[in-house]
């Protein structure tokens, strides 16, 4: 077997690759065909709302995979991943706002909210944001640098457990309050919206929606394979050892700070990319995405699907957000109660999540 064959075998077996291939076929062939080729009156037609909803859930699934890398494999429970997701969204949202040009309500070179607030020029953080390559760089650098700096001081100070979780939640809440201010140059409580185009192409056309959908699906599969590559490598074994007995790992001569800092920063970058894909599909980004409740919900996705499985968090993100889309339309006032009930039931009766149930069913004799 060559290096490539051995790597592919290490990632997944024949059945796993078959399932992944079927998933890709549905995302890249079936969904675009049902959306673009099947007429609207046909019961098999997938509407623009359906494409947007599934695309949004796939963005959440990328975040769930990122969360599972730090929580499921390294034992680092973060309650601030919503911040990295929002920072990626804001970084790309600035590019989308610049792409509006003079098509805004005030027909000015500045974004509409700046004209309304009587700004005379773009603030320094908006420099070069009309360039796609710079916006893409910000999507990676902003959440990555914040995570690196925060993680360096936290891990070097040996902050862990519930204390680390509380600090990440406090960081997210502080950032949310900062972005709610109008003088920060990020739109205040309204955030960014009314996007028009990407690369000069209208963003609301069916073709553009499908392209964004396909890109999101490809990034989700890429994040899953990257995560699988890491956890099946020597690095992944060290991360699992840190999760189970960090003191013993340190006694064996490993510098656990480096390993934790790497996976923490990588997880933040994945969240930023997910946020950048989320914004053009949903059409809005505001400080509410940084709400501590959103970060807690991310942890619930991972718990529902099953920690330390990578595939489980994807399933959990789909199940929870699918239920959320239904309840917020039928019984919006009861959704938070349902979410809390789901978390309690999973904690008490499904400690290994949905994947744990599937594993038990597979292990039963015929």
Protein Blocks (a to p, Z undefined) as FASTA:
>chain_A
ZZklmmmmmmpcfklmmmmmmmmmmmmmmmmmmmmmpcfklmkbccfklmmmmmmmmmmm
mmmmmmmmmmmmnopacfklmmmmmmmmmmmmmmmmmmnmmmbmnopabdfklmmnopab
dcfklgoklpmklmmmmmmmmmmmmmmmmmmmmmmnopghjllmmmmmmmmmmmmmmmmp
mklonopjnopghifbeghiafkbmklmmmmmmmmmmmmmmmmmmmmmmmmmmklmmmmm
mmmommlmmmnopafklmmmmmmmmmmmmmmmmmmmmmmmnopacfklmpmklmmmmmmm
mmmnoghklmmmmmmmmmmmmmmmmmmmmmmmlmmmmmmmmmmmmmmmmmnojmlmmmmm
mmpcZZ
